[in-house]
């Protein structure tokens, strides 16, 4: 069983900050997915910023959404990556993420 998404905050450079029902949070870099299908619409940053929590995952006004297990797995993977510039790990979201760019 995976935890539910409880909040999502769009950040610079197509990164989402996602908090989960188990108290963890992490970054989700969406850049690798922006060239595929419905995610192509999110290249427009204004559209990208229109993300919200829907049920137990995230969705955009454009209709794009992600599988909640995928979201959780990617956030956990980014937190364990020593090259990731963020410093998250609990549900407190920073004012600004340092993405190293």
Rosetta blueprint (number, residue, H / E / L):
1 X L
2 X L
3 X L
4 X L
5 X E
6 X E
7 X E
8 X E
9 X E
10 X E
11 X E
12 X H
13 X H
14 X H
15 X E
16 X E
17 X E
18 X E
19 X E
20 X E
21 X L
22 X L
23 X L
24 X L
25 X E
26 X E
27 X E
28 X E
29 X E
30 X L
31 X H
32 X H
33 X H
34 X L
35 X L
36 X L
37 X H
38 X H
39 X H
40 X H
41 X H
42 X H
43 X H
44 X L
45 X H
46 X H
47 X H
48 X H
49 X L
50 X L
51 X E
52 X E
53 X E
54 X E
55 X L
56 X L
57 X E
58 X E
59 X E
60 X E
61 X L
62 X L
63 X L
64 X L
65 X E
66 X L
67 X L
68 X H
69 X H
70 X H
71 X H
72 X H
73 X H
74 X H
75 X H
76 X H
77 X H
78 X H
79 X H
80 X H
81 X L
82 X L
83 X L
84 X L
85 X L
86 X L
87 X L
88 X L
89 X L
90 X L
91 X L
92 X L
93 X L
94 X L
95 X L
96 X L
97 X L
98 X L
99 X L
100 X L
101 X L
